[in-house]
Amino acid sequence: MAGMDIHQLSVSYAREHDRILVRINTTAGEELRLWLTQRLLRSLLPHLGKAAADLEASRTALADNSEQSKQLLAELKKEETLKSADFKTPFKKGEAKLPLGAEPLLVTEVRMKARGPGKLEIAFEEKLPETTNPRGFKIALQPQLMHGLLHLLGTALTTSEWPLSTPAPTSVADGALPMDKPKYLN
């Protein structure tokens, strides 16, 4: 499935499944649903934190292009974004098309790739042993959506009581991969 424009995001912890449910409404009237497990998030969160810092840095000319400068810039932009973000409008439910079906995608693999300055493409895939046709889709996130997603994930993680937290961006030396190469997580 090709990339799409995001209209709304919803992230919540489903205690009965012990998973994070992410729901995405697109501007085309589609709803995509995916499950994120604790194991997957443990690997994914450091990369999302680094990606947020790199996205902001790619849009701003920094005199000092160090990881610390990128992290400070990302924190400032995150605060700006969260002040103006709309977290009060309820997630639109109802007549949305479900191109992947009603059952959420159980994410087993994530690929991230920079798509020009200020845009990150994330591909979510479900590759299960008992299926012959893997399901998946791609989304493109600009920094504002990335900050919103990280904020919503942080809120869901607090509810889940998992021993994870939304990390500050990490440097390449800390194990994150450079933004110009795809990242594969499972």
N, CA and C atoms as a LAMMPS dump frame, in Angstrom:
ITEM: TIMESTEP
0
ITEM: NUMBER OF ATOMS
558
ITEM: BOX BOUNDS ff ff ff
-5.0000000000000000e+02 5.0000000000000000e+02
-5.0000000000000000e+02 5.0000000000000000e+02
-5.0000000000000000e+02 5.0000000000000000e+02
ITEM: ATOMS id mol type element x y z
1 1 1 N 0.844 -1.174 0
2 1 2 C 0 0 0
3 1 3 C 0.886 1.232 0
4 2 1 N 0.578 2.195 -0.789
5 2 2 C 1.403 3.402 -0.931
6 2 3 C 1.269 4.305 0.286
7 3 1 N 2.123 5.34 0.327
8 3 2 C 2.055 6.319 1.402
9 3 3 C 0.743 7.078 1.353
10 4 1 N 0.378 7.704 2.455
11 4 2 C -0.907 8.389 2.52
12 4 3 C -0.8 9.618 3.395
13 5 1 N -1.787 10.512 3.274
14 5 2 C -1.823 11.716 4.095
15 5 3 C -2.643 11.439 5.355
16 6 1 N -2.068 11.766 6.484
17 6 2 C -2.699 11.493 7.774
18 6 3 C -3.596 12.659 8.184
19 7 1 N -4.8 12.315 8.602
20 7 2 C -5.734 13.314 9.114
21 7 3 C -5.753 13.308 10.644
22 8 1 N -5.784 12.127 11.249
23 8 2 C -5.859 11.975 12.703
24 8 3 C -5.087 10.75 13.157
25 9 1 N -4.533 10.843 14.36
26 9 2 C -3.849 9.715 15
27 9 3 C -4.495 9.451 16.351
28 10 1 N -4.593 8.19 16.714
29 10 2 C -5.047 7.796 18.041
30 10 3 C -4.125 6.679 18.517
31 11 1 N -3.643 6.81 19.754
32 11 2 C -2.772 5.786 20.334
33 11 3 C -3.313 5.473 21.717
34 12 1 N -3.575 4.191 21.973
35 12 2 C -4.11 3.806 23.277
36 12 3 C -3.586 2.426 23.662
37 13 1 N -3.569 2.204 24.959
38 13 2 C -3.153 0.901 25.475
39 13 3 C -4.387 0.03 25.642
40 14 1 N -4.342 -1.182 25.081
41 14 2 C -5.439 -2.156 25.221
42 14 3 C -4.997 -3.205 26.24
43 15 1 N -5.453 -3.052 27.464
44 15 2 C -5.028 -3.929 28.561
45 15 3 C -5.329 -5.407 28.265
46 16 1 N -6.492 -5.695 27.684
47 16 2 C -6.872 -7.086 27.428
48 16 3 C -5.952 -7.764 26.405
49 17 1 N -5.298 -6.985 25.552
50 17 2 C -4.354 -7.532 24.577
51 17 3 C -2.897 -7.295 24.99
52 18 1 N -2.69 -6.457 25.992
53 18 2 C -1.362 -6.018 26.435
54 18 3 C -0.552 -5.509 25.245
55 19 1 N -1.187 -4.638 24.466
56 19 2 C -0.57 -4.044 23.282
57 19 3 C -1.015 -2.594 23.163
58 20 1 N -0.242 -1.839 22.402
59 20 2 C -0.595 -0.462 22.075
60 20 3 C -1.328 -0.501 20.734
61 21 1 N -2.502 0.109 20.673
62 21 2 C -3.278 0.187 19.438
63 21 3 C -3.098 1.578 18.842
64 22 1 N -2.605 1.62 17.61
65 22 2 C -2.471 2.88 16.879
66 22 3 C -3.514 2.868 15.776
67 23 1 N -4.291 3.944 15.726
68 23 2 C -5.315 4.088 14.688
69 23 3 C -5.003 5.361 13.916
70 24 1 N -5.043 5.245 12.6
71 24 2 C -4.704 6.363 11.722
72 24 3 C -5.875 6.606 10.786
73 25 1 N -6.414 7.825 10.815
74 25 2 C -7.406 8.243 9.835
75 25 3 C -6.675 9.027 8.761
76 26 1 N -6.961 8.704 7.5
77 26 2 C -6.325 9.415 6.392
78 26 3 C -7.277 10.45 5.828
79 27 1 N -6.723 11.367 5.041
80 27 2 C -7.56 12.375 4.396
81 27 3 C -8.469 11.746 3.341
82 28 1 N -8.171 10.518 2.912
83 28 2 C -8.992 9.797 1.935
84 28 3 C -10.14 9.033 2.599
85 29 1 N -10.323 9.186 3.923
86 29 2 C -11.421 8.523 4.608
87 29 3 C -11.149 7.073 4.957
88 30 1 N -9.881 6.692 5.041
89 30 2 C -9.518 5.325 5.41
90 30 3 C -9.035 5.301 6.853
91 31 1 N -9.216 4.163 7.498
92 31 2 C -8.671 3.963 8.836
93 31 3 C -7.753 2.752 8.806
94 32 1 N -6.547 2.973 9.292
95 32 2 C -5.55 1.909 9.392
96 32 3 C -5.301 1.66 10.864
97 33 1 N -5.251 0.395 11.24
98 33 2 C -5.064 0.025 12.641
99 33 3 C -3.85 -0.869 12.771
100 34 1 N -3.071 -0.633 13.828
101 34 2 C -1.924 -1.499 14.046
102 34 3 C -1.671 -1.705 15.525
103 35 1 N -1.17 -2.901 15.824
104 35 2 C -0.768 -3.263 17.181
105 35 3 C 0.733 -3.088 17.297
106 36 1 N 1.181 -2.487 18.396
107 36 2 C 2.6 -2.403 18.719
108 36 3 C 2.813 -3.152 20.025
109 37 1 N 3.738 -4.086 20.005
110 37 2 C 4.039 -4.87 21.197
111 37 3 C 5.139 -4.183 22.009
112 38 1 N 5.27 -4.599 23.252
113 38 2 C 6.316 -4.066 24.113
114 38 3 C 7.696 -4.345 23.507
115 39 1 N 7.878 -5.533 23.001
116 39 2 C 9.167 -5.916 22.411
117 39 3 C 9.517 -5.036 21.22
118 40 1 N 8.553 -4.792 20.337
119 40 2 C 8.799 -3.964 19.163
120 40 3 C 9.098 -2.52 19.575
121 41 1 N 8.321 -1.987 20.511
122 41 2 C 8.535 -0.606 20.947
123 41 3 C 9.892 -0.415 21.613
124 42 1 N 10.365 -1.418 22.313
125 42 2 C 11.686 -1.328 22.949
126 42 3 C 12.755 -1.039 21.893
127 43 1 N 12.627 -1.631 20.72
128 43 2 C 13.581 -1.399 19.628
129 43 3 C 13.265 -0.12 18.856
130 44 1 N 12.003 0.179 18.685
131 44 2 C 11.578 1.287 17.821
132 44 3 C 11.743 2.667 18.453
133 45 1 N 11.459 2.808 19.739
134 45 2 C 11.457 4.133 20.371
135 45 3 C 12.771 4.904 20.24
136 46 1 N 13.929 4.287 20.46
137 46 2 C 15.168 5.063 20.274
138 46 3 C 15.316 5.616 18.858
139 47 1 N 14.887 4.842 17.862
140 47 2 C 14.985 5.281 16.473
141 47 3 C 14.002 6.417 16.184
142 48 1 N 12.807 6.363 16.763
143 48 2 C 11.847 7.449 16.577
144 48 3 C 12.36 8.735 17.22
145 49 1 N 12.973 8.624 18.397
146 49 2 C 13.541 9.8 19.05
147 49 3 C 14.644 10.427 18.213
148 50 1 N 15.511 9.601 17.67
149 50 2 C 16.59 10.097 16.802
150 50 3 C 16.011 10.698 15.532
151 51 1 N 15.015 10.061 14.956
152 51 2 C 14.396 10.562 13.728
153 51 3 C 13.768 11.933 13.948
154 52 1 N 13.119 12.143 15.097
155 52 2 C 12.513 13.446 15.393
156 52 3 C 13.579 14.535 15.42
157 53 1 N 14.713 14.254 16.049
158 53 2 C 15.809 15.227 16.113
159 53 3 C 16.387 15.485 14.722
160 54 1 N 16.567 14.428 13.949
161 54 2 C 17.126 14.581 12.607
162 54 3 C 16.175 15.327 11.676
163 55 1 N 14.872 15.093 11.816
164 55 2 C 13.894 15.815 10.988
165 55 3 C 13.951 17.305 11.263
166 56 1 N 13.98 17.66 12.521
167 56 2 C 14.047 19.094 12.87
168 56 3 C 15.35 19.707 12.372
169 57 1 N 16.464 19.005 12.54
170 57 2 C 17.758 19.527 12.107
171 57 3 C 17.822 19.692 10.591
172 58 1 N 17.135 18.815 9.847
173 58 2 C 17.16 18.894 8.385
174 58 3 C 16.416 20.125 7.875
175 59 1 N 15.531 20.688 8.698
176 59 2 C 14.761 21.872 8.298
177 59 3 C 15.371 23.166 8.807
178 60 1 N 16.379 23.077 9.649
179 60 2 C 16.96 24.252 10.279
180 60 3 C 18.467 24.252 10.073
181 61 1 N 19.013 25.41 9.757
182 61 2 C 20.467 25.523 9.621
183 61 3 C 21.065 25.701 11.009
184 62 1 N 21.698 24.663 11.508
185 62 2 C 22.331 24.722 12.823
186 62 3 C 23.792 25.114 12.672
187 63 1 N 24.247 26.046 13.503
188 63 2 C 25.662 26.417 13.499
189 63 3 C 26.5 25.244 13.993
190 64 1 N 25.97 24.526 14.947
191 64 2 C 26.642 23.36 15.528
192 64 3 C 25.747 22.161 15.246
193 65 1 N 26.186 21.267 14.386
194 65 2 C 25.364 20.128 13.97
195 65 3 C 25.572 18.903 14.856
196 66 1 N 25.897 19.116 16.129
197 66 2 C 26.135 18.002 17.045
198 66 3 C 24.81 17.357 17.449
199 67 1 N 24.906 16.144 17.959
200 67 2 C 23.699 15.444 18.424
201 67 3 C 23.026 16.216 19.556
202 68 1 N 23.825 16.849 20.419
203 68 2 C 23.262 17.621 21.524
204 68 3 C 22.46 18.813 20.993
205 69 1 N 22.963 19.499 19.97
206 69 2 C 22.236 20.626 19.375
207 69 3 C 20.946 20.144 18.723
208 70 1 N 21.02 19.018 18.014
209 70 2 C 19.826 18.457 17.382
210 70 3 C 18.781 18.109 18.437
211 71 1 N 19.23 17.526 19.55
212 71 2 C 18.309 17.136 20.622
213 71 3 C 17.638 18.365 21.234
214 72 1 N 18.41 19.417 21.494
215 72 2 C 17.835 20.644 22.062
216 72 3 C 16.828 21.274 21.106
217 73 1 N 17.169 21.318 19.814
218 73 2 C 16.252 21.852 18.817
219 73 3 C 14.968 21.028 18.776
220 74 1 N 15.096 19.707 18.796
221 74 2 C 13.918 18.831 18.765
222 74 3 C 13.034 19.063 19.987
223 75 1 N 13.631 19.251 21.159
224 75 2 C 12.847 19.513 22.372
225 75 3 C 12.085 20.831 22.272
226 76 1 N 12.753 21.872 21.755
227 76 2 C 12.086 23.176 21.586
228 76 3 C 10.931 23.067 20.598
229 77 1 N 11.163 22.418 19.476
230 77 2 C 10.118 22.256 18.455
231 77 3 C 8.981 21.376 18.964
232 78 1 N 9.318 20.369 19.759
233 78 2 C 8.291 19.498 20.339
234 78 3 C 7.374 20.315 21.241
235 79 1 N 7.952 21.151 22.102
236 79 2 C 7.143 21.996 22.983
237 79 3 C 6.242 22.925 22.185
238 80 1 N 6.775 23.542 21.116
239 80 2 C 5.976 24.403 20.246
240 80 3 C 4.811 23.617 19.634
241 81 1 N 5.131 22.446 19.098
242 81 2 C 4.123 21.615 18.441
243 81 3 C 3.029 21.193 19.411
244 82 1 N 3.412 20.739 20.601
245 82 2 C 2.422 20.247 21.558
246 82 3 C 1.528 21.362 22.081
247 83 1 N 2.036 22.602 22.147
248 83 2 C 1.209 23.729 22.579
249 83 3 C 0.087 24.008 21.585
250 84 1 N 0.37 23.811 20.29
251 84 2 C -0.627 24.126 19.274
252 84 3 C -1.381 22.897 18.769
253 85 1 N -1.017 21.708 19.235
254 85 2 C -1.658 20.474 18.758
255 85 3 C -3.066 20.34 19.334
256 86 1 N -3.919 19.682 18.558
257 86 2 C -5.303 19.444 18.974
258 86 3 C -5.432 18.007 19.484
259 87 1 N -5.367 17.856 20.816
260 87 2 C -5.523 16.533 21.422
261 87 3 C -6.936 16.355 21.984
262 88 1 N -7.803 17.358 21.785
263 88 2 C -9.143 17.315 22.365
264 88 3 C -10.2 16.769 21.405
265 89 1 N -10.002 16.967 20.102
266 89 2 C -10.988 16.487 19.137
267 89 3 C -11.004 14.968 19.165
268 90 1 N -12.164 14.364 19.401
269 90 2 C -12.236 12.895 19.454
270 90 3 C -11.849 12.271 18.116
271 91 1 N -11.273 11.086 18.202
272 91 2 C -10.909 10.349 16.999
273 91 3 C -12.188 9.987 16.262
274 92 1 N -12.226 10.293 14.969
275 92 2 C -13.423 10.049 14.159
276 92 3 C -13.61 8.548 13.95
277 93 1 N -14.735 8.043 14.431
278 93 2 C -15.061 6.623 14.277
279 93 3 C -16.221 6.505 13.301
280 94 1 N -16.432 5.325 12.802
281 94 2 C -17.647 5.126 12.019
282 94 3 C -17.407 4.598 10.631
283 95 1 N -17.788 5.376 9.646
284 95 2 C -17.889 4.942 8.262
285 95 3 C -16.567 4.849 7.498
286 96 1 N -15.458 4.816 8.15
287 96 2 C -14.167 4.775 7.459
288 96 3 C -13.978 3.466 6.715
289 97 1 N -13.298 3.54 5.579
290 97 2 C -12.912 2.336 4.843
291 97 3 C -11.753 1.696 5.596
292 98 1 N -11.719 0.38 5.621
293 98 2 C -10.66 -0.36 6.312
294 98 3 C -9.868 -1.166 5.281
295 99 1 N -8.911 -0.537 4.579
296 99 2 C -8.208 -1.236 3.499
297 99 3 C -7.417 -2.458 3.953
298 100 1 N -7.041 -2.522 5.23
299 100 2 C -6.31 -3.679 5.74
300 100 3 C -7.221 -4.634 6.502
301 101 1 N -8.5 -4.33 6.549
302 101 2 C -9.446 -5.144 7.292
303 101 3 C -9.653 -4.606 8.695
304 102 1 N -10.627 -5.19 9.406
305 102 2 C -10.979 -4.728 10.745
306 102 3 C -9.942 -5.115 11.792
307 103 1 N -9.262 -6.24 11.575
308 103 2 C -8.251 -6.694 12.539
309 103 3 C -6.981 -5.863 12.398
310 104 1 N -6.5 -5.257 13.48
311 104 2 C -5.281 -4.446 13.39
312 104 3 C -4.085 -5.262 12.903
313 105 1 N -3.211 -4.588 12.193
314 105 2 C -1.956 -5.163 11.72
315 105 3 C -1.065 -5.411 12.934
316 106 1 N -0.574 -6.617 13.118
317 106 2 C 0.369 -6.914 14.196
318 106 3 C 1.764 -6.632 13.642
319 107 1 N 2.318 -5.486 13.989
320 107 2 C 3.573 -5.039 13.385
321 107 3 C 4.724 -5.938 13.825
322 108 1 N 5.403 -6.53 12.838
323 108 2 C 6.576 -7.354 13.103
324 108 3 C 7.84 -6.729 12.523
325 109 1 N 7.667 -5.775 11.603
326 109 2 C 8.817 -5.137 10.969
327 109 3 C 8.501 -3.677 10.68
328 110 1 N 9.481 -2.81 10.943
329 110 2 C 9.347 -1.385 10.68
330 110 3 C 10.574 -0.94 9.902
331 111 1 N 10.332 -0.196 8.824
332 111 2 C 11.428 0.397 8.058
333 111 3 C 11.233 1.908 8.052
334 112 1 N 12.318 2.641 8.297
335 112 2 C 12.256 4.104 8.314
336 112 3 C 13.281 4.642 7.329
337 113 1 N 12.874 5.688 6.591
338 113 2 C 13.786 6.272 5.623
339 113 3 C 13.464 7.748 5.452
340 114 1 N 14.498 8.596 5.451
341 114 2 C 14.315 10.025 5.212
342 114 3 C 13.865 10.217 3.767
343 115 1 N 12.889 11.087 3.598
344 115 2 C 12.362 11.418 2.263
345 115 3 C 12.456 12.922 2.065
346 116 1 N 13.656 13.405 1.825
347 116 2 C 13.853 14.838 1.65
348 116 3 C 13.904 15.525 2.997
349 117 1 N 14.192 16.82 2.993
350 117 2 C 14.295 17.534 4.269
351 117 3 C 12.94 17.597 4.979
352 118 1 N 12.942 17.203 6.222
353 118 2 C 11.743 17.34 7.037
354 118 3 C 10.661 16.309 6.827
355 119 1 N 10.955 15.182 6.219
356 119 2 C 9.924 14.16 6.027
357 119 3 C 10.529 12.778 6.239
358 120 1 N 9.824 11.955 6.994
359 120 2 C 10.263 10.598 7.28
360 120 3 C 9.179 9.628 6.814
361 121 1 N 9.593 8.623 6.06
362 121 2 C 8.669 7.579 5.634
363 121 3 C 8.844 6.387 6.565
364 122 1 N 7.726 5.9 7.092
365 122 2 C 7.754 4.721 7.957
366 122 3 C 6.865 3.655 7.323
367 123 1 N 7.431 2.478 7.131
368 123 2 C 6.678 1.34 6.597
369 123 3 C 6.451 0.349 7.729
370 124 1 N 5.2 -0.029 7.93
371 124 2 C 4.819 -1.018 8.939
372 124 3 C 4.406 -2.282 8.21
373 125 1 N 4.945 -3.424 8.643
374 125 2 C 4.591 -4.687 8.004
375 125 3 C 4.283 -5.754 9.036
376 126 1 N 3.388 -6.644 8.642
377 126 2 C 3.024 -7.81 9.442
378 126 3 C 3.439 -9.034 8.64
379 127 1 N 4.49 -9.697 9.1
380 127 2 C 4.974 -10.912 8.441
381 127 3 C 4.887 -12.048 9.449
382 128 1 N 3.789 -12.79 9.372
383 128 2 C 3.554 -13.895 10.293
384 128 3 C 3.805 -15.224 9.579
385 129 1 N 4.311 -16.225 10.301
386 129 2 C 4.641 -17.511 9.671
387 129 3 C 3.443 -18.188 9.005
388 130 1 N 2.249 -18.018 9.553
389 130 2 C 1.088 -18.736 9.012
390 130 3 C 0.424 -18.034 7.837
391 131 1 N 0.945 -16.877 7.403
392 131 2 C 0.339 -16.162 6.284
393 131 3 C 1.278 -16.136 5.091
394 132 1 N 0.695 -16.205 3.895
395 132 2 C 1.494 -16.146 2.67
396 132 3 C 1.578 -14.727 2.119
397 133 1 N 0.604 -13.896 2.432
398 133 2 C 0.589 -12.515 1.953
399 133 3 C 0.751 -11.546 3.12
400 134 1 N 1.954 -11.004 3.298
401 134 2 C 2.133 -10.051 4.395
402 134 3 C 1.303 -8.79 4.154
403 135 1 N 0.831 -8.215 5.256
404 135 2 C 0.095 -6.952 5.171
405 135 3 C 1.034 -5.82 5.561
406 136 1 N 0.742 -4.612 5.067
407 136 2 C 1.557 -3.479 5.458
408 136 3 C 1.104 -2.199 4.801
409 137 1 N 1.691 -1.096 5.253
410 137 2 C 1.436 0.21 4.663
411 137 3 C 2.555 1.158 5.048
412 138 1 N 2.61 2.296 4.354
413 138 2 C 3.615 3.325 4.611
414 138 3 C 2.914 4.621 4.963
415 139 1 N 3.558 5.383 5.841
416 139 2 C 3.091 6.73 6.142
417 139 3 C 4.29 7.67 6.045
418 140 1 N 4 8.918 5.759
419 140 2 C 5.041 9.94 5.731
420 140 3 C 4.753 10.907 6.87
421 141 1 N 5.745 11.131 7.699
422 141 2 C 5.586 12.014 8.851
423 141 3 C 6.486 13.227 8.722
424 142 1 N 5.894 14.384 8.944
425 142 2 C 6.663 15.605 9.084
426 142 3 C 6.925 15.785 10.566
427 143 1 N 7.83 16.679 10.943
428 143 2 C 8.195 16.801 12.356
429 143 3 C 7.01 16.99 13.31
430 144 1 N 6.017 17.789 12.924
431 144 2 C 4.887 18.011 13.825
432 144 3 C 4.149 16.712 14.132
433 145 1 N 3.923 15.893 13.11
434 145 2 C 3.256 14.604 13.329
435 145 3 C 4.135 13.652 14.128
436 146 1 N 5.433 13.704 13.89
437 146 2 C 6.357 12.847 14.641
438 146 3 C 6.302 13.199 16.125
439 147 1 N 6.313 14.499 16.45
440 147 2 C 6.23 14.91 17.853
441 147 3 C 4.893 14.49 18.463
442 148 1 N 3.822 14.635 17.701
443 148 2 C 2.512 14.209 18.189
444 148 3 C 2.456 12.72 18.437
445 149 1 N 3.013 11.933 17.507
446 149 2 C 3.045 10.48 17.669
447 149 3 C 3.845 10.093 18.907
448 150 1 N 5.01 10.696 19.093
449 150 2 C 5.825 10.381 20.27
450 150 3 C 5.099 10.756 21.562
451 151 1 N 4.389 11.877 21.55
452 151 2 C 3.628 12.289 22.733
453 151 3 C 2.523 11.272 23.044
454 152 1 N 1.778 10.866 22.003
455 152 2 C 0.698 9.895 22.201
456 152 3 C 1.24 8.535 22.643
457 153 1 N 2.373 8.129 22.078
458 153 2 C 2.996 6.873 22.519
459 153 3 C 3.417 6.963 23.98
460 154 1 N 3.975 8.11 24.378
461 154 2 C 4.376 8.306 25.776
462 154 3 C 3.194 8.197 26.722
463 155 1 N 2.054 8.775 26.33
464 155 2 C 0.839 8.698 27.149
465 155 3 C 0.36 7.252 27.267
466 156 1 N 0.36 6.525 26.145
467 156 2 C -0.071 5.119 26.168
468 156 3 C 0.898 4.259 26.991
469 157 1 N 2.185 4.563 26.91
470 157 2 C 3.165 3.805 27.692
471 157 3 C 2.968 4.02 29.189
472 158 1 N 2.615 5.225 29.58
473 158 2 C 2.332 5.503 30.985
474 158 3 C 1.158 4.648 31.452
475 159 1 N 0.112 4.579 30.638
476 159 2 C -1.062 3.768 30.97
477 159 3 C -0.707 2.29 31.032
478 160 1 N 0.163 1.839 30.132
479 160 2 C 0.505 0.411 30.052
480 160 3 C 1.315 -0.077 31.245
481 161 1 N 2.027 0.839 31.889
482 161 2 C 2.931 0.498 32.981
483 161 3 C 4.065 -0.421 32.534
484 162 1 N 4.359 -0.431 31.22
485 162 2 C 5.507 -1.169 30.723
486 162 3 C 6.768 -0.447 31.182
487 163 1 N 7.867 -1.16 31.365
488 163 2 C 9.109 -0.511 31.799
489 163 3 C 9.837 0.179 30.634
490 164 1 N 9.099 0.992 29.861
491 164 2 C 9.65 1.732 28.731
492 164 3 C 9.281 3.194 28.892
493 165 1 N 10.051 4.066 28.283
494 165 2 C 9.675 5.47 28.249
495 165 3 C 10.06 6.028 26.893
496 166 1 N 9.442 7.137 26.518
497 166 2 C 9.793 7.785 25.266
498 166 3 C 11.166 8.401 25.461
499 167 1 N 12.142 7.968 24.695
500 167 2 C 13.514 8.395 24.943
501 167 3 C 13.839 9.743 24.339
502 168 1 N 14.893 10.336 24.865
503 168 2 C 15.497 11.473 24.19
504 168 3 C 16.242 10.905 22.988
505 169 1 N 16.451 11.709 21.962
506 169 2 C 17.189 11.209 20.808
507 169 3 C 18.555 10.678 21.218
508 170 1 N 18.985 9.619 20.55
509 170 2 C 20.297 9.04 20.833
510 170 3 C 21.23 9.317 19.67
511 171 1 N 22.491 9.219 19.921
512 171 2 C 23.468 9.433 18.854
513 171 3 C 23.752 8.113 18.155
514 172 1 N 24.402 8.198 17.019
515 172 2 C 24.769 6.995 16.276
516 172 3 C 25.658 6.107 17.143
517 173 1 N 26.492 6.711 17.944
518 173 2 C 27.373 5.932 18.818
519 173 3 C 26.59 5.149 19.859
520 174 1 N 25.377 5.619 20.176
521 174 2 C 24.546 4.932 21.156
522 174 3 C 23.739 3.797 20.537
523 175 1 N 23.915 3.536 19.253
524 175 2 C 23.235 2.395 18.649
525 175 3 C 22.183 2.747 17.627
526 176 1 N 21.866 4.037 17.456
527 176 2 C 20.898 4.413 16.432
528 176 3 C 21.586 4.366 15.071
529 177 1 N 20.81 4.128 14.034
530 177 2 C 21.365 4.051 12.696
531 177 3 C 21.229 5.395 12.002
532 178 1 N 22.118 5.72 11.047
533 178 2 C 22.011 6.986 10.323
534 178 3 C 20.688 7.079 9.579
535 179 1 N 20.141 8.282 9.45
536 179 2 C 18.824 8.48 8.843
537 179 3 C 18.779 8.162 7.353
538 180 1 N 19.892 8.184 6.643
539 180 2 C 19.832 7.981 5.202
540 180 3 C 19.777 6.5 4.817
541 181 1 N 19.839 5.611 5.773
542 181 2 C 19.738 4.183 5.498
543 181 3 C 18.452 3.654 6.115
544 182 1 N 17.762 2.712 5.437
545 182 2 C 16.548 2.151 6.032
546 182 3 C 16.875 1.433 7.343
547 183 1 N 15.916 1.433 8.254
548 183 2 C 16.064 0.719 9.519
549 183 3 C 15.052 -0.402 9.548
550 184 1 N 15.472 -1.554 9.95
551 184 2 C 14.585 -2.698 10.041
552 184 3 C 14.51 -3.123 11.49
553 185 1 N 13.319 -3.13 12.023
554 185 2 C 13.125 -3.507 13.419
555 185 3 C 12.058 -4.574 13.501
556 186 1 N 12.265 -5.541 14.362
557 186 2 C 11.201 -6.515 14.6
558 186 3 C 11.353 -7.115 15.966
